[in-house]
């Protein structure tokens, strides 16, 4: 009996032990715990960047429309898209409003500034297009819009 037991113990078995398999599962769990929140942040940042880029494109589309057609009133993204100046606005709403820049004394500088407001299902951004960044993107649900 002891001889058979020794033969079994000396047998060159292939495969993994339960401890080895558990160690691999623990390591994979740790990697997943680190990676999943990072991936979620990348997705959220991409959504915020999409709102900002749409706002920038809306201002550029407005400038093109302003140059081509001489408009000087507020235009919505839908109006810009209908006129052919803005493409792929699906999922976004908003408007671009021109105004004349003024100096510290309130006198006109002759330059036109553009205030843009763009909203998606989750985020909204509003302000001068030159000052937009991820920090200026607000959550639609918390802002009440």
Number of C-alpha atoms within 10 A of each C-alpha: 6 7 8 9 10 10 11 11 10 9 9 8 8 6 7 8 8 9 9 11 10 11 11 12 12 12 11 12 12 11 11 12 11 11 11 10 11 11 11 11 11 11 12 13 12 13 18 23 16 15 26 26 16 25 30 19 18 28 27 17 21 28 20 16 19 14 11 9 9 10 14 15 12 16 19 19 29 18 14 21 15 11 12 11 18 21 16 8 16 9 10 18 18 20 21 27 18 19 14 12 14 14 9 6 6 8 10 12 10 11 9 13 16 20 17 26 24 24 23 20 12 16 22 24 26 20 16 17 22 10 9 19 14 14 9 14 19 16 17 15 11 9 9 6 10
